[in-house]
Amino acid sequence: MAVSSFTVKEALAVLIKHNLVTWEEWQAGIPSYTLIHDRVLLILRFPRYVYLVREKFGEESEMVIDVLSKEGQSTASQIIITSAIKLYEANEDNASKGGLEQRHIVVRNHLLNLIENEYVQRCPAPKDPSKVVPELSIKSEDLYRLTPEMLDLKALQQAVHLHIAGETDHALSHPDKDIFWRINYDRFHMEFRDSEIRNSIVRRVDPLAGECLGAILKVSYSRSDPWAPVMNIVTVSEIRDHLKDLKYLEQYLKIIEEQSGGCVQRVGDAGGGEYRINMFNAFKALTHALVDNVVQDRFGSKAARIFRLIRHHHMMEQDQIGEMSMIDKKEANILTYKLLHDNFLRIHELRKTLAPSPANKSIFLFHVDMTAVVRMVLEWCHKGMYNLMVQRETRAADNRRLLEKRIRVATIVENLKQSGGTEEQIQEVQEMLTPSERELVDQVLKVQDKLLESEIGLDDTIFILQMFLYYQTQKA
């Protein structure tokens, strides 16, 4: 089937607008396009972005991120107008007229807050618009700056009122028509990363230890690159300024240092004690625990013990494994070769001498290539995510008619309640779904919820593995 060049251009424009494709000049006046695979996979994480913003900033900010996730890139004016209209339509009582009058200002304030906190950033613009293949750039000071003159509040209010009145064919001009904004994925990932570290400390110690670690992170970000493998040093007095009500701060810092797996390190005594955050060690510990659980689930606790032992000692001979793991030699050999067969272990051949003689024996050392193991587990996670999505979509398709019937019944009941229908009428409509159908619908929705929860949990695992690989490359 032939595809027209116009259709290809449209598809390419959509991918570029959603930040999935970049370009560079291949030959004079001819661009070459590159698909950003990692960015495509981030689409699965959009619900987490929306939920995070809702928890931190509220419903209006949630709607702003939701609009941007669907649009890819958009002007601030269009973001405000679309968000204000959706919030108005979602409100059951459609708000009062006074609330509607101020809706665009409320959304504007939330957008400014998201930009100030770097969850939304400005898109780069062409250096020379006249070039056939433009080069995009932006000054660092403009990346998170939305000035008042970029917005016309009267035009925004008018656009919202016209749309609600049903006049959609209006063409209002906005001063920021050439300034676009997009989601800053790194800022969201920084929140997820910090949350993973804090939660690990909360699980090992208590919530107050998590607050203490959060304060260390906040001070560290004021003087370090947030994505540096090792942060700059902070003092106890600086941490205390953020935790004035926390007693026994020094004791908590000592416990965190012992329980964080090398994430928090004491490096000096000045200012009551000097500490620094080591992100590489943090995700190394989290990833080791995660992979250990994978090995234990697949091969059992004894295989997990062997895997941890070899990883700890870096290189081990076969005879050493059985002795040091305190497992029967024959069973230890079987488990070791199972791990080797499934690529959790590698073999390194070491010759006693370089002379090529049959009498010279070679020593075979087992070791763990953690980077290769993490990449393998990450591939399994992506396959598992795909299987979960297919399973959820298949179950929804198989029960579509029943689910649509349930929605119709719920809609009719809601309309009857709003229009003042009698209890007999509502009961009659509800009986359109038989008890067996209701039971089946409940089962389907319960399974759907479990599959969705599994997807979220699996994405959490994927994120930890990705962070380990990122800091591994940064360290190298």
PyMOL commands that set and color helices and strands:
alter all, ss='L'
color gray80, all
select helices_A, chain A and resi 5-17+37-57+59-71+76-90+97-116+140-142+148-150+153-164+185-204+207-221+236-242+249-259+270-272+279-299+301-313+318-325+329-341+370-398+400-419+423-430+435-475
alter helices_A, ss='H'
color red, helices_A
select strands_A, chain A and resi 21-27+30-35+74-75+120-122+125-126+136-137+180-183+234-235+264-268+274-277+316-317+346-351+362-367
alter strands_A, ss='S'
color yellow, strands_A
deselect
rebuild
show_as cartoon
